[in-house]
């Protein structure tokens, strides 16, 4: 039997990377449309450096938007999923679900 | 709101890597307990070099077993999921399902 009967999807590389996937899922599962950098950092247990680097990659891909402002005198960075990020995540989730179904089909 | 209310799982690094995940899902979704190297290669559209490297990593983790033999005069490499690989994949799938549910909870 060849592999053509069961398509194993390619998966979006930008989204699939573990830290970035965790960031996107965190944003997508948030009740608010915008999440503060600090909440994201503590919620995911990531270092500020790593989180910043991953957010840059996601921003370059157009999947998230960063908004820098001040709350009182404190700088605040708000992170939100863009429409394009939401769609890309949705497609990734569909592909992942079909993989789960494939992997579990036999069980 | 902090992140404690929604746990974003860590995900097994050995399994989560795209190529390795595709290999494991291919093996897990196969009707046979053993898949030939060549079938795996063509089914996943991977190069022999990349597939070999990823299989070595999975073998070192104890997630797959490789069996080298001959069919007639042709060398044959059979790849199968081990019990430990099956369990690790199962746990990964559980974690991924909970992430999917989290990401889609809001939708």
Backbone of each chain as ProteinMPNN parsed JSONL, in Angstrom:
{"seq_chain_A": "XXXXXXXXXXXXXXXXXXXXXXXXXXXXXXXXXXXXXXXXXXXXXXXXXXXXXXXXXXXXXXXXXXXXXXXXXXXXXXXXXXXXXXXXXXXXXXXXXXXXXXXXXXX", "coords_chain_A": {"N_chain_A": [[0.838, -1.195, 0.0], [0.617, 2.161, -0.914], [1.224, 5.625, 0.01], [-0.79, 7.269, -0.743], [-3.427, 7.003, -0.087], [-3.8, 7.956, 2.43], [-3.547, 11.138, 3.234], [-1.046, 13.017, 4.613], [-0.917, 15.984, 6.127], [0.941, 19.024, 5.368], [1.47, 21.114, 7.183], [1.711, 24.361, 8.453], [4.745, 25.984, 8.758], [5.449, 28.248, 10.21], [3.467, 28.399, 12.117], [3.547, 25.874, 13.317], [5.846, 25.605, 14.889], [6.78, 24.965, 18.204], [6.778, 26.955, 20.406], [5.6, 29.137, 19.126], [3.124, 28.082, 18.359], [2.008, 27.649, 20.856], [1.786, 30.293, 21.714], [-0.07, 31.331, 19.825], [-2.3, 29.714, 20.33], [-2.802, 30.442, 22.925], [-3.5, 33.146, 22.558], [-5.734, 32.818, 20.885], [-7.453, 31.494, 22.55], [-8.054, 33.271, 24.418], [-10.242, 35.384, 26.285], [-10.271, 38.042, 25.819], [-9.691, 40.406, 23.146], [-7.208, 41.403, 22.947], [-4.033, 40.691, 24.35], [-1.857, 41.289, 27.046], [1.716, 41.678, 26.856], [3.097, 40.89, 29.179], [1.26, 39.24, 30.513], [1.11, 37.198, 28.666], [3.703, 36.245, 28.684], [3.959, 35.325, 31.386], [1.852, 33.549, 31.457], [2.597, 31.605, 29.645], [5.025, 30.87, 30.567], [7.43, 31.735, 29.436], [10.646, 33.178, 28.532], [11.335, 36.721, 28.389], [12.955, 37.431, 26.247], [12.857, 35.244, 24.447], [10.09, 35.175, 23.962], [9.729, 37.719, 22.753], [11.234, 37.374, 20.393], [9.815, 35.328, 19.103], [7.355, 36.575, 18.778], [8.058, 38.563, 16.975], [8.567, 37.066, 14.66], [5.999, 36.054, 14.197], [4.668, 38.425, 13.779], [5.912, 39.375, 11.474], [4.977, 37.47, 9.697], [2.457, 38.306, 9.535], [0.549, 37.405, 11.252], [0.005, 38.214, 13.815], [-0.688, 41.279, 15.633], [1.093, 43.965, 17.067], [0.741, 46.306, 19.643], [1.993, 49.172, 20.926], [1.962, 51.021, 23.854], [1.207, 53.228, 26.61], [0.307, 52.55, 29.962], [-0.765, 54.552, 32.263], [2.245, 55.5, 33.544], [3.568, 53.334, 32.765], [5.04, 51.29, 30.259], [3.18, 49.468, 27.875], [2.592, 46.541, 26.066], [0.435, 45.36, 23.731], [-0.861, 42.368, 22.435], [-2.332, 40.963, 19.641], [-4.306, 38.644, 17.741], [-4.341, 38.641, 14.219], [-6.724, 38.948, 11.487], [-5.787, 37.437, 9.368], [-4.003, 35.796, 10.772], [-5.768, 34.427, 12.365], [-7.183, 32.997, 10.434], [-5.115, 31.421, 9.349], [-4.408, 29.932, 11.567], [-6.757, 28.575, 11.962], [-6.812, 26.968, 9.657], [-4.542, 25.434, 10.132], [-5.378, 24.09, 12.443], [-7.456, 22.566, 11.403], [-5.978, 20.869, 9.719], [-4.419, 19.605, 11.609], [-6.379, 18.296, 13.07], [-7.25, 16.468, 11.17], [-5.007, 14.915, 11.016], [-4.938, 13.868, 13.598], [-7.223, 12.342, 13.533], [-6.491, 10.511, 11.57], [-4.32, 9.243, 12.813], [-5.6, 8.096, 14.907], [-7.45, 6.527, 13.806], [-6.983, 3.84, 13.507], [-6.985, 2.826, 16.027]], "CA_chain_A": [[0.0, 0.0, 0.0], [1.351, 3.424, -0.951], [0.749, 6.579, 1.005], [-1.741, 8.204, -1.328], [-4.765, 6.895, 0.499], [-3.893, 8.806, 3.614], [-2.802, 12.38, 3.101], [-0.517, 13.582, 5.853], [-0.761, 17.399, 5.736], [2.264, 19.643, 5.444], [1.484, 21.966, 8.381], [2.348, 25.693, 8.353], [5.96, 25.982, 9.584], [5.45, 29.386, 11.14], [2.56, 28.092, 13.227], [3.817, 24.597, 13.989], [6.929, 25.697, 15.884], [6.127, 24.804, 19.506], [6.548, 28.184, 21.166], [4.641, 29.98, 18.393], [1.808, 27.459, 18.446], [1.491, 27.913, 22.2], [1.404, 31.712, 21.737], [-1.297, 31.525, 19.045], [-3.413, 29.073, 21.032], [-3.078, 31.3, 24.082], [-4.243, 34.315, 22.061], [-7.033, 32.404, 20.343], [-8.337, 31.015, 23.616], [-8.278, 34.355, 25.361], [-11.562, 36.021, 26.214], [-10.041, 39.414, 25.346], [-9.12, 40.427, 21.797], [-5.796, 41.773, 23.08], [-3.391, 40.159, 25.557], [-0.628, 42.007, 27.379], [2.971, 40.936, 26.747], [3.442, 40.317, 30.488], [0.341, 38.127, 30.762], [1.501, 36.143, 27.738], [4.981, 35.75, 29.209], [3.766, 34.522, 32.594], [0.916, 32.466, 31.144], [3.277, 30.548, 28.893], [6.295, 30.542, 31.214], [8.537, 31.971, 28.506], [11.482, 34.336, 28.849], [10.973, 37.896, 27.593], [13.74, 37.395, 25.005], [12.297, 34.24, 23.541], [8.755, 35.62, 23.566], [9.89, 38.823, 21.788], [11.712, 36.836, 19.115], [8.726, 34.58, 18.467], [6.331, 37.546, 18.377], [8.542, 39.22, 15.757], [8.332, 36.141, 13.546], [4.554, 36.003, 13.951], [4.272, 39.725, 13.247], [6.381, 39.403, 10.076], [4.081, 36.611, 8.913], [1.154, 38.974, 9.496], [-0.403, 36.623, 12.047], [-0.365, 38.959, 15.024], [-0.382, 42.711, 15.628], [1.597, 44.459, 18.35], [0.366, 47.696, 19.883], [2.785, 49.659, 22.06], [1.362, 52.218, 24.423], [1.498, 53.362, 28.034], [-0.803, 52.559, 30.91], [-0.166, 55.479, 33.213], [3.616, 55.731, 33.104], [4.205, 52.053, 32.421], [4.865, 50.846, 28.887], [2.322, 48.285, 27.735], [2.538, 45.998, 24.711], [-0.724, 44.512, 23.532], [-0.672, 41.407, 21.351], [-3.611, 40.407, 19.192], [-4.342, 37.823, 16.54], [-4.947, 39.341, 13.089], [-7.677, 38.126, 10.738], [-4.97, 36.481, 8.63], [-3.493, 34.836, 11.743], [-6.906, 33.614, 12.767], [-7.464, 32.069, 9.329], [-4.004, 30.47, 9.235], [-4.517, 29.022, 12.711], [-7.93, 27.731, 11.68], [-6.404, 25.944, 8.685], [-3.61, 24.538, 10.834], [-6.167, 23.247, 13.352], [-8.148, 21.592, 10.549], [-5.004, 19.872, 9.288], [-4.025, 18.817, 12.777], [-7.496, 17.407, 13.386], [-7.294, 15.34, 10.232], [-3.908, 14.038, 11.411], [-5.37, 13.148, 14.804], [-8.2, 11.336, 13.11], [-5.74, 9.474, 10.861], [-3.511, 8.497, 13.776], [-6.465, 7.363, 15.838], [-8.395, 5.711, 13.049], [-6.607, 2.44, 13.64], [-6.931, 2.434, 17.439]], "C_chain_A": [[0.872, 1.242, 0.0], [0.744, 4.392, 0.033], [-0.379, 7.451, 0.502], [-3.124, 8.15, -0.697], [-4.901, 7.733, 1.759], [-2.952, 9.993, 3.472], [-2.34, 12.854, 4.469], [-0.191, 15.041, 5.538], [0.638, 17.942, 6.03], [2.479, 20.46, 6.72], [2.318, 23.236, 8.189], [3.544, 25.779, 9.315], [5.987, 27.106, 10.602], [4.599, 29.055, 12.365], [3.007, 26.866, 14.021], [4.912, 24.673, 15.049], [6.301, 25.811, 17.28], [5.785, 26.1, 20.248], [5.497, 29.052, 20.46], [3.231, 29.407, 18.433], [1.176, 27.745, 19.806], [1.029, 29.371, 22.324], [0.058, 31.9, 21.027], [-2.508, 30.911, 19.734], [-3.806, 29.907, 22.249], [-3.912, 32.509, 23.652], [-5.65, 33.926, 21.615], [-7.999, 31.995, 21.442], [-8.622, 32.097, 24.651], [-9.656, 34.977, 25.178], [-11.445, 37.438, 25.654], [-9.464, 39.367, 23.933], [-7.639, 40.799, 21.835], [-5.247, 41.249, 24.404], [-2.111, 40.934, 25.808], [0.588, 41.104, 27.282], [3.293, 40.208, 28.054], [2.548, 39.131, 30.842], [0.72, 36.92, 29.903], [2.752, 35.442, 28.26], [4.752, 34.853, 30.425], [2.835, 33.339, 32.315], [1.598, 31.295, 30.46], [4.596, 30.14, 29.525], [7.472, 30.704, 30.275], [9.391, 33.135, 28.996], [11.053, 35.486, 27.938], [11.686, 37.853, 26.243], [13.166, 36.436, 23.984], [10.923, 34.679, 23.046], [8.84, 36.741, 22.523], [10.281, 38.305, 20.413], [10.585, 36.116, 18.372], [7.624, 35.525, 17.994], [6.755, 38.278, 17.104], [8.267, 38.346, 14.534], [6.848, 36.098, 13.187], [4.05, 37.319, 13.357], [4.69, 39.84, 11.77], [5.487, 38.568, 9.167], [2.686, 37.232, 8.792], [0.101, 38.29, 10.355], [-0.821, 37.308, 13.343], [-0.064, 40.44, 14.81], [0.081, 43.092, 17.021], [1.218, 45.931, 18.482], [1.121, 48.165, 21.123], [2.209, 50.973, 22.555], [1.82, 52.361, 25.871], [0.211, 53.201, 28.825], [-0.283, 53.335, 32.094], [1.234, 55.772, 32.716], [4.305, 54.453, 32.66], [3.967, 51.685, 30.96], [4.035, 49.559, 28.86], [2.363, 47.836, 26.283], [1.364, 45.041, 24.616], [-0.516, 43.634, 22.307], [-2.039, 40.885, 20.92], [-3.44, 39.623, 17.897], [-4.945, 38.669, 15.418], [-5.961, 38.409, 12.411], [-6.92, 37.043, 9.972], [-4.4, 35.402, 9.558], [-4.586, 33.877, 12.186], [-7.224, 32.569, 11.695], [-6.388, 31.002, 9.208], [-4.065, 29.45, 10.377], [-5.662, 28.044, 12.492], [-7.561, 26.601, 10.705], [-5.457, 24.927, 9.325], [-4.392, 23.565, 11.722], [-6.935, 22.18, 12.573], [-7.203, 20.468, 10.141], [-4.597, 18.971, 10.452], [-5.143, 17.85, 13.165], [-7.549, 16.213, 12.445], [-6.139, 14.38, 10.525], [-4.284, 13.216, 12.641], [-6.313, 12.025, 14.429], [-7.488, 10.183, 12.411], [-4.995, 8.598, 11.86], [-4.375, 7.634, 14.679], [-7.42, 6.431, 15.136], [-8.23, 4.235, 13.316], [-6.81, 1.916, 15.066], [-8.222, 1.817, 17.958]], "O_chain_A": [[1.773, 1.365, 0.829], [-0.145, 4.032, 0.803], [-0.881, 8.295, 1.244], [-3.891, 9.111, -0.758], [-5.999, 8.167, 2.109], [-1.732, 9.863, 3.575], [-3.15, 13.065, 5.372], [0.722, 15.309, 4.758], [1.395, 17.387, 6.828], [3.583, 20.477, 7.264], [3.488, 23.174, 7.809], [3.38, 25.663, 10.529], [6.484, 26.94, 11.716], [4.957, 29.385, 13.496], [2.864, 26.822, 15.243], [4.909, 23.893, 16.001], [5.415, 26.633, 17.512], [4.645, 26.308, 20.662], [4.619, 29.626, 21.105], [2.256, 30.152, 18.528], [-0.014, 28.041, 19.907], [0.011, 29.654, 22.955], [-0.845, 32.547, 21.559], [-3.596, 31.487, 19.736], [-4.987, 30.057, 22.56], [-4.902, 32.853, 24.298], [-6.626, 34.61, 21.923], [-9.214, 32.13, 21.294], [-9.335, 31.87, 25.629], [-10.166, 35.081, 24.062], [-12.399, 37.97, 25.087], [-8.815, 38.388, 23.564], [-6.904, 40.546, 20.881], [-5.899, 41.345, 25.444], [-1.359, 41.207, 24.873], [0.514, 39.913, 27.585], [3.71, 39.05, 28.038], [3.015, 38.139, 31.402], [0.658, 35.776, 30.353], [2.84, 34.214, 28.273], [5.288, 33.747, 30.49], [3.014, 32.257, 32.874], [1.228, 30.139, 30.665], [5.225, 29.178, 29.083], [8.41, 29.907, 30.307], [8.931, 33.972, 29.773], [10.487, 35.271, 26.867], [11.1, 38.195, 25.216], [13.01, 36.771, 22.81], [10.622, 34.571, 21.857], [8.113, 36.722, 21.53], [9.736, 38.736, 19.397], [10.425, 36.277, 17.162], [7.027, 35.31, 16.94], [5.92, 38.58, 16.251], [7.795, 38.829, 13.505], [6.488, 36.104, 12.01], [3.129, 37.331, 12.541], [3.932, 40.33, 10.932], [5.267, 38.919, 8.007], [1.842, 36.743, 8.04], [-1.093, 38.554, 10.214], [-1.879, 37.011, 13.898], [0.71, 40.81, 13.927], [-0.454, 42.618, 18.023], [1.363, 46.704, 17.535], [0.928, 47.642, 22.22], [1.997, 51.91, 21.785], [2.742, 51.665, 26.297], [-0.849, 53.663, 28.403], [0.55, 52.836, 32.85], [1.406, 56.24, 31.59], [5.46, 54.467, 32.237], [2.84, 51.757, 30.471], [4.181, 48.687, 29.717], [2.19, 48.646, 25.372], [1.303, 44.038, 25.327], [-0.05, 44.103, 21.268], [-2.815, 40.417, 21.752], [-2.56, 39.9, 17.083], [-5.951, 39.346, 15.632], [-6.035, 37.224, 12.733], [-7.343, 35.887, 9.926], [-4.322, 34.233, 9.179], [-4.357, 32.679, 12.356], [-7.498, 31.409, 12.004], [-6.687, 29.827, 8.993], [-3.806, 28.263, 10.179], [-5.556, 26.855, 12.792], [-7.94, 25.446, 10.896], [-5.561, 23.723, 9.088], [-4.105, 22.369, 11.75], [-7.053, 21.039, 13.018], [-7.55, 19.289, 10.199], [-4.45, 17.757, 10.306], [-4.874, 16.711, 13.546], [-7.851, 15.094, 12.858], [-6.265, 13.174, 10.312], [-3.987, 12.023, 12.719], [-6.216, 10.908, 14.938], [-7.827, 9.019, 12.623], [-5.029, 7.371, 11.773], [-3.947, 6.583, 15.156], [-8.116, 5.64, 15.773], [-9.199, 3.477, 13.348], [-6.806, 0.705, 15.289], [-8.302, 1.447, 19.129]]}, "seq_chain_B": "XXXXXXXXXXXXXXXXXXXXXXXXXXXXXXXXXXXXXXXXXXXXXXXXXXXXXXXXXXXXXXXXXXXXXXXXXXXXXXXXXXXXXXXXXXXXXXXXXXXXXXXXXXX", "coords_chain_B": {"N_chain_B": [[-6.503, 38.646, 33.588], [-4.668, 35.76, 34.316], [-2.555, 33.097, 33.027], [-3.172, 30.717, 34.127], [-5.646, 29.547, 34.12], [-6.063, 28.439, 31.668], [-4.396, 25.829, 30.596], [-1.651, 25.488, 28.585], [-0.302, 22.958, 26.896], [3.015, 21.436, 27.022], [4.109, 19.816, 24.994], [5.746, 17.113, 23.496], [9.004, 17.311, 22.381], [10.438, 15.677, 20.652], [8.463, 14.367, 19.238], [6.909, 16.475, 18.237], [8.275, 17.822, 16.186], [7.937, 18.629, 12.818], [8.474, 16.808, 10.545], [8.955, 14.425, 11.902], [6.574, 14.063, 13.311], [4.839, 13.677, 11.17], [5.853, 11.262, 10.197], [5.336, 9.53, 12.376], [2.541, 9.688, 12.517], [1.907, 8.641, 10.065], [2.846, 6.005, 10.397], [1.233, 5.204, 12.546], [-1.264, 5.321, 11.424], [-1.243, 3.372, 9.62], [-2.354, 0.31, 8.177], [-0.86, -1.92, 8.452], [1.488, -3.466, 10.753], [4.094, -2.995, 10.302], [5.98, -0.789, 8.261], [7.455, -0.315, 5.102], [10.617, 1.247, 4.429], [10.798, 2.497, 1.914], [8.115, 2.833, 1.153], [7.339, 4.609, 3.117], [8.948, 6.781, 2.573], [8.042, 7.517, -0.039], [5.36, 7.903, 0.513], [5.362, 10.063, 2.23], [6.745, 11.913, 0.83], [9.433, 12.529, 1.301], [13.028, 13.055, 1.33], [15.486, 10.424, 1.065], [17.695, 10.822, 2.699], [16.879, 12.744, 4.64], [14.702, 11.369, 5.761], [16.014, 9.105, 6.843], [17.62, 10.341, 8.795], [15.684, 11.42, 10.522], [14.401, 9.076, 11.327], [16.443, 7.88, 12.773], [16.601, 9.576, 14.999], [14.085, 9.108, 16.117], [14.347, 6.41, 16.668], [16.399, 6.415, 18.554], [15.042, 7.663, 20.609], [13.459, 5.631, 21.299], [11.014, 5.275, 20.137], [10.413, 4.135, 17.711], [11.048, 1.053, 15.901], [13.577, -0.373, 13.911], [13.951, -2.715, 11.323], [16.174, -4.557, 9.591], [16.456, -6.326, 6.629], [16.352, -8.797, 3.978], [14.465, -8.882, 0.98], [14.106, -11.322, -1.12], [16.741, -10.618, -3.137], [16.883, -8.038, -2.556], [17.593, -5.366, -0.333], [15.679, -4.637, 2.551], [14.081, -2.346, 4.648], [12.248, -2.335, 7.491], [9.904, -0.397, 9.26], [8.603, 0.204, 12.406], [6.219, 1.244, 14.887], [6.998, 1.443, 18.297], [5.852, 0.11, 21.493], [6.292, 2.012, 23.423], [6.583, 4.268, 21.768], [4.037, 4.393, 20.723], [2.575, 4.979, 23.021], [3.675, 7.469, 23.707], [2.964, 8.97, 21.485], [0.216, 8.851, 21.738], [-0.137, 10.338, 24.093], [0.793, 12.796, 23.225], [-1.122, 13.337, 21.254], [-3.385, 13.59, 22.85], [-2.702, 15.918, 24.252], [-2.535, 17.692, 22.139], [-5.156, 17.659, 21.267], [-6.394, 18.878, 23.434], [-5.338, 21.377, 23.16], [-6.438, 22.148, 20.721], [-9.107, 22.222, 21.436], [-9.015, 24.295, 23.29], [-8.191, 26.428, 21.657], [-10.337, 26.595, 19.996], [-12.422, 27.044, 21.594], [-13.411, 29.575, 21.91], [-14.511, 30.22, 19.512]], "CA_chain_B": [[-6.547, 37.186, 33.726], [-3.391, 35.082, 34.096], [-2.66, 31.96, 32.117], [-3.349, 29.456, 34.833], [-6.951, 28.952, 33.867], [-5.982, 27.597, 30.482], [-3.098, 25.202, 30.491], [-1.18, 25.227, 27.231], [0.659, 21.882, 27.144], [4.396, 21.604, 26.599], [4.292, 19.023, 23.768], [6.985, 16.329, 23.344], [9.793, 17.906, 21.3], [10.823, 14.648, 19.674], [7.294, 14.081, 18.395], [6.293, 17.65, 17.614], [8.988, 18.247, 14.975], [7.015, 18.346, 11.705], [8.767, 15.595, 9.782], [8.797, 13.252, 12.777], [5.141, 13.896, 13.564], [4.25, 13.092, 9.967], [6.28, 9.855, 10.166], [4.613, 8.774, 13.409], [1.126, 9.598, 12.139], [1.86, 7.696, 8.945], [2.976, 4.657, 10.956], [0.08, 4.915, 13.403], [-2.484, 5.2, 10.623], [-1.074, 2.269, 8.68], [-3.076, -0.918, 8.503], [0.162, -2.928, 8.763], [2.272, -3.088, 11.931], [5.405, -2.563, 9.824], [5.947, -0.069, 6.98], [8.766, -0.294, 4.448], [11.28, 2.546, 4.296], [10.471, 3.073, 0.603], [6.713, 3.278, 1.206], [7.313, 5.764, 4.005], [9.611, 7.837, 1.807], [7.176, 8.013, -1.11], [4.096, 8.349, 1.1], [5.537, 11.368, 2.877], [7.455, 12.812, -0.071], [10.679, 12.973, 1.927], [14.24, 12.488, 0.748], [16.005, 9.293, 1.839], [18.609, 11.335, 3.728], [16.106, 13.35, 5.717], [13.931, 10.319, 6.421], [16.96, 8.319, 7.653], [18.029, 11.127, 9.97], [14.539, 11.512, 11.45], [14.169, 7.74, 11.884], [17.475, 7.656, 13.801], [16.186, 10.296, 16.206], [12.932, 8.397, 16.69], [14.835, 5.131, 17.191], [17.126, 6.737, 19.793], [14.037, 7.963, 21.64], [12.752, 4.378, 21.59], [9.641, 5.385, 19.629], [10.227, 3.221, 16.57], [12.058, 0.002, 15.74], [13.963, -0.607, 12.518], [14.327, -4.113, 11.089], [16.82, -4.628, 8.279], [16.465, -7.694, 6.138], [16.328, -8.854, 2.519], [13.339, -9.552, 0.332], [14.858, -11.853, -2.251], [18.098, -10.062, -3.056], [16.799, -6.599, -2.278], [17.535, -4.987, 1.077], [14.391, -4.085, 2.976], [14.06, -1.82, 6.016], [10.891, -2.211, 8.024], [9.804, 0.587, 10.346], [7.38, 0.023, 13.185], [6.037, 2.008, 16.114], [7.13, 0.605, 19.493], [4.809, 0.349, 22.491], [6.641, 3.306, 24.019], [6.26, 5.28, 20.764], [2.588, 4.445, 20.646], [2.113, 5.692, 24.226], [4.108, 8.868, 23.621], [2.123, 9.602, 20.464], [-1.117, 8.967, 22.337], [-0.112, 11.473, 25.018], [0.924, 13.991, 22.38], [-2.428, 13.582, 20.619], [-4.27, 14.104, 23.909], [-2.322, 17.309, 24.516], [-2.894, 18.484, 20.973], [-6.619, 17.805, 21.289], [-6.796, 19.874, 24.43], [-4.991, 22.682, 22.589], [-7.442, 22.45, 19.701], [-10.332, 22.601, 22.129], [-8.771, 25.624, 23.869], [-8.151, 27.425, 20.591], [-11.641, 26.704, 19.349], [-13.444, 27.294, 22.609], [-13.877, 30.953, 21.76], [-14.989, 30.461, 18.153]], "C_chain_B": [[-5.179, 36.595, 33.439], [-3.605, 33.874, 33.216], [-3.026, 30.677, 32.807], [-4.667, 28.771, 34.548], [-6.956, 28.108, 32.598], [-4.56, 27.084, 30.312], [-2.773, 24.954, 29.027], [-0.069, 24.182, 27.364], [2.024, 22.149, 26.506], [4.701, 20.925, 25.26], [5.689, 18.397, 23.664], [7.771, 16.822, 22.132], [10.179, 16.901, 20.225], [9.67, 14.4, 18.703], [6.838, 15.308, 17.613], [6.98, 18.103, 16.328], [8.202, 17.721, 13.764], [7.245, 17.014, 10.986], [8.528, 14.351, 10.644], [7.33, 12.994, 13.109], [4.467, 13.229, 12.37], [4.607, 11.607, 9.855], [5.449, 9.026, 11.152], [3.138, 8.608, 13.047], [0.956, 8.612, 10.984], [1.914, 6.259, 9.471], [1.726, 4.268, 11.741], [-1.179, 4.688, 12.587], [-2.382, 4.052, 9.614], [-1.834, 1.024, 9.139], [-2.094, -2.021, 8.919], [0.937, -2.497, 10.009], [3.675, -2.624, 11.524], [5.266, -1.909, 8.456], [7.351, -0.071, 6.388], [9.296, 1.129, 4.326], [10.853, 3.247, 3.005], [9.029, 3.583, 0.546], [6.586, 4.561, 2.034], [7.852, 6.987, 3.256], [8.672, 8.402, 0.736], [5.855, 8.539, -0.542], [4.198, 9.751, 1.683], [6.247, 12.371, 1.982], [8.726, 13.368, 0.551], [11.876, 12.393, 1.17], [14.718, 11.345, 1.645], [16.891, 9.791, 2.985], [17.878, 11.917, 4.921], [15.33, 12.284, 6.496], [14.836, 9.481, 7.326], [17.328, 9.049, 8.941], [16.904, 11.181, 11.002], [14.25, 10.158, 12.089], [15.2, 7.424, 12.969], [17.083, 8.338, 15.11], [15.038, 9.572, 16.899], [13.36, 7.059, 17.295], [15.581, 5.356, 18.513], [16.161, 7.039, 20.944], [13.253, 6.707, 22.035], [11.333, 4.345, 21.044], [9.365, 4.495, 18.417], [11.305, 2.144, 16.612], [12.315, -0.165, 14.254], [14.403, -2.07, 12.391], [14.909, -4.179, 9.687], [16.919, -6.076, 7.841], [16.559, -7.669, 4.615], [15.004, -9.452, 2.063], [13.894, -10.02, -0.997], [16.276, -11.323, -2.12], [18.09, -8.577, -2.698], [16.758, -6.314, -0.771], [16.196, -4.334, 1.39], [14.532, -3.582, 4.406], [12.617, -1.634, 6.447], [10.883, -1.281, 9.223], [8.513, 0.328, 11.102], [7.401, 0.866, 14.449], [6.244, 1.042, 17.281], [5.974, 0.904, 20.45], [5.031, 1.724, 23.134], [6.317, 4.47, 23.053], [4.763, 5.489, 20.655], [2.025, 5.244, 21.836], [2.453, 7.174, 24.156], [3.262, 9.62, 22.595], [0.722, 9.836, 21.012], [-1.181, 10.178, 23.282], [-0.025, 12.796, 24.254], [-0.434, 14.353, 21.763], [-3.436, 14.126, 21.63], [-3.988, 15.587, 24.166], [-2.74, 18.204, 23.35], [-4.412, 18.687, 20.915], [-7.065, 18.848, 22.295], [-6.431, 21.283, 23.948], [-6.021, 23.093, 21.532], [-8.718, 22.932, 20.364], [-10.197, 24.002, 22.719], [-8.856, 26.691, 22.785], [-9.522, 27.634, 19.969], [-12.752, 27.03, 20.311], [-14.169, 28.601, 22.392], [-14.653, 31.173, 20.455], [-16.492, 30.264, 17.978]], "O_chain_B": [[-4.585, 36.905, 32.406], [-4.707, 33.648, 32.715], [-3.178, 29.644, 32.154], [-4.794, 27.558, 34.713], [-7.75, 27.177, 32.465], [-3.652, 27.824, 29.933], [-3.528, 24.291, 28.316], [1.0, 24.49, 27.892], [2.165, 22.962, 25.593], [5.495, 21.447, 24.478], [6.694, 19.104, 23.738], [7.287, 16.765, 21.002], [10.238, 17.231, 19.041], [9.879, 14.243, 17.5], [6.426, 15.193, 16.458], [6.339, 18.705, 15.468], [7.853, 16.543, 13.692], [6.329, 16.205, 10.839], [7.972, 13.357, 10.179], [6.896, 11.844, 13.181], [3.634, 12.336, 12.53], [3.771, 10.791, 9.468], [4.929, 7.964, 10.808], [2.555, 7.54, 13.238], [-0.01, 7.85, 10.935], [1.134, 5.405, 9.05], [1.225, 3.15, 11.619], [-2.066, 3.945, 13.006], [-3.315, 3.796, 8.853], [-1.933, 0.737, 10.332], [-2.459, -2.942, 9.651], [1.037, -1.304, 10.296], [4.361, -1.949, 12.291], [4.535, -2.398, 7.596], [8.327, 0.15, 7.105], [8.537, 2.081, 4.145], [10.579, 4.447, 3.005], [8.756, 4.632, -0.036], [5.827, 5.469, 1.692], [7.278, 8.074, 3.31], [8.522, 9.618, 0.617], [5.298, 9.508, -1.057], [3.243, 10.526, 1.636], [6.345, 13.548, 2.326], [9.061, 14.536, 0.355], [11.761, 11.388, 0.47], [14.398, 11.302, 2.833], [16.848, 9.257, 4.093], [18.209, 11.625, 6.07], [15.303, 12.294, 7.726], [14.463, 9.178, 8.459], [17.346, 8.464, 10.025], [17.136, 11.011, 12.199], [13.894, 10.094, 13.265], [14.876, 6.779, 13.966], [17.215, 7.76, 16.189], [15.025, 9.44, 18.123], [12.809, 6.623, 18.306], [15.42, 4.593, 19.465], [16.432, 6.712, 22.099], [12.479, 6.726, 22.992], [10.534, 3.493, 21.435], [8.217, 4.148, 18.14], [12.335, 2.299, 17.269], [11.394, -0.107, 13.44], [15.128, -2.591, 13.238], [14.22, -3.891, 8.708], [17.399, -6.937, 8.578], [16.822, -6.618, 4.03], [14.488, -10.393, 2.666], [14.127, -9.214, -1.898], [16.937, -11.552, -1.108], [19.138, -7.948, -2.556], [15.994, -6.934, -0.031], [15.656, -3.574, 0.586], [15.037, -4.293, 5.275], [11.864, -0.871, 5.842], [11.748, -1.366, 10.094], [7.444, 0.242, 10.497], [8.459, 1.162, 15.004], [5.715, -0.069, 17.256], [5.211, 1.845, 20.233], [4.091, 2.487, 23.355], [5.838, 5.521, 23.478], [4.284, 6.614, 20.513], [1.124, 6.068, 21.678], [1.636, 8.028, 24.497], [2.889, 10.773, 22.816], [0.118, 10.882, 20.779], [-2.148, 10.938, 23.27], [-0.684, 13.777, 24.599], [-0.837, 15.516, 21.754], [-4.236, 15.007, 21.313], [-4.906, 16.399, 24.28], [-3.229, 19.317, 23.544], [-4.886, 19.764, 20.555], [-7.999, 19.609, 22.042], [-7.111, 22.256, 24.273], [-6.421, 24.256, 21.467], [-9.335, 23.906, 19.932], [-11.132, 24.801, 22.661], [-9.503, 27.723, 22.962], [-9.832, 28.718, 19.475], [-13.89, 27.265, 19.906], [-15.366, 28.725, 22.648], [-15.357, 32.171, 20.302], [-17.014, 30.439, 16.877]]}, "name": "protein", "num_of_chains": 2, "seq": "XXXXXXXXXXXXXXXXXXXXXXXXXXXXXXXXXXXXXXXXXXXXXXXXXXXXXXXXXXXXXXXXXXXXXXXXXXXXXXXXXXXXXXXXXXXXXXXXXXXXXXXXXXXXXXXXXXXXXXXXXXXXXXXXXXXXXXXXXXXXXXXXXXXXXXXXXXXXXXXXXXXXXXXXXXXXXXXXXXXXXXXXXXXXXXXXXXXXXXXXXXXXXXXXXXXXXX"}
